[in-house]
């Protein structure tokens, strides 16, 4: 299945959960694109130990997920 996730918020928890969901879908064999819009364009803003967005985004990209803005 082709899946498009749209991130348009600066909230770190929401961005973290969206990328986590993208990774779960990729592991399930789906094709996943994440589109960054508005405040969500700065994906790494809010990256922390609690919400390791950068690490999950790296895994997402290495797993053939597509990030676009």
N, CA, C and O of each residue as an XYZ file, in Angstrom:
276
protein
N       0.846     -1.165      0.000
C       0.000      0.000      0.000
C       0.899      1.238      0.000
O       1.962      1.225      0.620
N       0.494      2.283     -0.672
C       1.188      3.567     -0.651
C       0.570      4.440      0.424
O      -0.648      4.609      0.472
N       1.412      4.995      1.286
C       0.935      5.811      2.405
C       1.624      7.165      2.362
O       2.835      7.246      2.157
N       0.852      8.228      2.555
C       1.393      9.580      2.657
C       1.043     10.122      4.037
O      -0.129     10.188      4.409
N       2.071     10.509      4.793
C       1.880     11.168      6.084
C       2.271     12.625      5.907
O       3.309     12.924      5.316
N       1.441     13.541      6.417
C       1.718     14.968      6.307
C       1.966     15.522      7.705
O       1.130     15.391      8.598
N       3.134     16.145      7.877
C       3.481     16.773      9.159
C       3.441     18.276      8.943
O       4.202     18.816      8.140
N       2.549     18.950      9.663
C       2.424     20.407      9.516
C       2.389     21.096     10.880
O       1.728     22.120     11.051
N       3.095     20.533     11.829
C       3.140     21.106     13.167
C       4.578     21.151     13.663
O       5.436     20.412     13.182
N       4.830     22.024     14.626
C       6.163     22.083     15.218
C       6.238     21.267     16.510
O       7.295     21.213     17.139
N       5.142     20.636     16.913
C       5.106     19.851     18.147
C       6.010     18.623     18.017
O       5.754     17.756     17.181
N       7.072     18.538     18.839
C       8.025     17.428     18.723
C       7.391     16.053     18.926
O       7.786     15.095     18.261
N       6.430     15.939     19.818
C       5.808     14.641     20.076
C       5.029     14.152     18.857
O       5.072     12.966     18.528
N       4.331     15.044     18.198
C       3.565     14.660     17.016
C       4.505     14.273     15.879
O       4.263     13.283     15.189
N       5.583     15.049     15.676
C       6.555     14.715     14.627
C       7.196     13.356     14.924
O       7.343     12.532     14.021
N       7.570     13.123     16.157
C       8.184     11.855     16.575
C       7.241     10.689     16.303
O       7.656      9.671     15.750
N       5.981     10.831     16.687
C       5.007      9.760     16.470
C       4.735      9.521     14.985
O       4.528      8.379     14.575
N       4.731     10.571     14.180
C       4.500     10.408     12.734
C       5.638      9.624     12.090
O       5.400      8.744     11.263
N       6.873      9.942     12.467
C       8.017      9.227     11.894
C       8.046      7.784     12.413
O       8.384      6.861     11.671
N       7.689      7.596     13.689
C       7.598      6.228     14.231
C       6.580      5.414     13.448
O       6.844      4.265     13.094
N       5.417      5.999     13.175
C       4.387      5.317     12.396
C       4.903      4.994     10.998
O       4.657      3.905     10.480
N       5.614      5.931     10.392
C       6.201      5.681      9.083
C       7.133      4.481      9.106
O       7.111      3.666      8.183
N       7.950      4.359     10.142
C       8.866      3.223     10.269
C       8.114      1.913     10.452
O       8.504      0.893      9.885
N       7.051      1.928     11.227
C       6.243      0.717     11.417
C       5.627      0.279     10.085
O       5.626     -0.907      9.755
N       5.109      1.237      9.333
C       4.517      0.915      8.028
C       5.560      0.376      7.051
O       5.286     -0.565      6.307
N       6.761      0.972      7.052
C       7.838      0.476      6.190
C       8.200     -0.956      6.555
O       8.409     -1.793      5.676
N       8.274     -1.238      7.854
C       8.594     -2.596      8.302
C       7.506     -3.585      7.905
O       7.766     -4.782      7.784
N       6.293     -3.089      7.703
C       5.185     -3.938      7.276
C       5.115     -4.105      5.763
O       4.220     -4.781      5.256
N       6.049     -3.498      5.041
C       6.088     -3.676      3.596
C       5.394     -2.596      2.788
O       5.282     -2.717      1.569
N       4.925     -1.541      3.441
C       4.251     -0.458      2.719
C       5.265      0.536      2.162
O       6.390      0.626      2.653
N       4.864      1.277      1.141
C       5.654      2.393      0.619
C       5.170      3.647      1.332
O       3.978      3.955      1.313
N       6.097      4.373      1.963
C       5.701      5.508      2.800
C       6.431      6.773      2.371
O       7.645      6.775      2.169
N       5.661      7.850      2.237
C       6.189      9.191      1.997
C       5.751     10.070      3.157
O       4.602     10.005      3.592
N       6.665     10.888      3.655
C       6.314     11.887      4.664
C       6.532     13.250      4.026
O       7.634     13.572      3.583
N       5.469     14.047      3.984
C       5.536     15.392      3.427
C       5.552     16.391      4.573
O       4.676     16.363      5.437
N       6.546     17.271      4.584
C       6.688     18.295      5.625
C       6.101     19.597      5.103
O       6.470     20.069      4.028
N       5.182     20.176      5.874
C       4.458     21.361      5.438
C       4.428     22.384      6.571
O       4.346     22.008      7.741
N       4.492     23.653      6.242
C       4.381     24.711      7.241
C       5.419     24.586      8.339
O       6.615     24.473      8.069
N       4.954     24.605      9.581
C       5.849     24.536     10.739
C       6.572     23.194     10.837
O       7.581     23.088     11.535
N       6.075     22.183     10.157
C       6.694     20.866     10.194
C       7.935     20.742      9.342
O       8.627     19.725      9.404
N       8.239     21.776      8.532
C       9.398     21.710      7.638
C      10.693     21.545      8.428
O      11.607     20.856      7.976
N      10.781     22.163      9.590
C      11.969     21.995     10.434
C      11.772     20.734     11.268
O      11.464     20.803     12.458
N      11.952     19.596     10.633
C      11.647     18.301     11.248
C      12.441     18.069     12.523
O      11.914     17.506     13.483
N      13.695     18.492     12.549
C      14.561     18.181     13.685
C      14.389     19.121     14.873
O      14.968     18.869     15.930
N      13.611     20.196     14.735
C      13.368     21.094     15.859
C      12.632     20.319     16.956
O      11.603     19.693     16.702
N      13.158     20.367     18.148
C      12.547     19.645     19.255
C      13.135     18.267     19.460
O      12.682     17.526     20.332
N      14.149     17.903     18.661
C      14.822     16.618     18.824
C      15.461     16.578     20.219
O      16.166     17.508     20.611
N      15.210     15.502     20.955
C      15.735     15.384     22.319
C      15.824     13.914     22.695
O      15.493     13.038     21.896
N      16.271     13.653     23.916
C      16.298     12.267     24.392
C      14.887     11.708     24.473
O      14.669     10.527     24.204
N      13.941     12.538     24.838
C      12.554     12.102     24.952
C      11.949     11.809     23.584
O      11.243     10.816     23.407
N      12.232     12.684     22.616
C      11.703     12.530     21.260
C      12.872     12.524     20.263
O      13.196     13.566     19.693
N      13.510     11.361     20.047
C      14.672     11.283     19.147
C      14.257     11.289     17.669
O      14.362     10.278     16.975
N      13.791     12.436     17.217
C      13.272     12.575     15.854
C      14.361     12.323     14.820
O      14.129     11.628     13.831
N      15.543     12.882     15.040
C      16.641     12.755     14.075
C      17.005     11.289     13.852
O      17.209     10.863     12.716
N      17.086     10.527     14.930
C      17.428      9.096     14.836
C      16.364      8.317     14.065
O      16.689      7.491     13.213
N      15.089      8.585     14.369
C      14.005      7.890     13.667
C      13.942      8.284     12.192
O      13.649      7.449     11.336
N      14.217      9.558     11.898
C      14.201     10.015     10.509
C      15.334      9.360      9.713
O      15.169      9.045      8.534
N      16.471      9.158     10.357
C      17.589      8.477      9.688
C      17.202      7.040      9.357
O      17.449      6.566      8.248
N      16.598      6.351     10.317
C      16.136      4.976     10.087
C      15.103      4.957      8.968
O      15.126      4.072      8.113
N      14.197      5.930      8.973
C      13.151      6.033      7.949
C      13.775      6.162      6.559
O      13.381      5.456      5.630
N      14.737      7.055      6.422
C      15.374      7.273      5.120
C      16.178      6.070      4.662
O      16.156      5.722      3.482
N      16.888      5.430      5.585
C      17.680      4.247      5.239
C      16.807      3.057      4.903
O      17.266      2.117      4.255
N      15.554      3.082      5.332
C      14.608      2.004      5.051
C      13.799      2.281      3.793
O      12.767      1.653      3.557
N      14.276      3.229      2.982
C      13.664      3.601      1.708
C      12.367      4.383      1.846
O      11.554      4.414      0.921
N      12.170      5.020      3.006
C      11.073      5.960      3.139
C      11.471      7.262      2.455
O      12.659      7.554      2.320
N      10.492      8.042      2.027
C      10.770      9.281      1.293
C      10.291     10.468      2.119
O       9.128     10.536      2.517
N      11.224     11.422      2.375
C      10.895     12.676      3.035
C      10.839     13.769      1.979
O      11.738     13.876      1.144
N       9.797     14.571      2.012
C       9.678     15.670      1.046
C       9.132     16.900      1.721
O       8.461     16.820      2.751
N       9.429     18.055      1.121
C       8.920     19.321      1.675
C       8.450     20.201      0.541
O       7.983     21.315      0.777
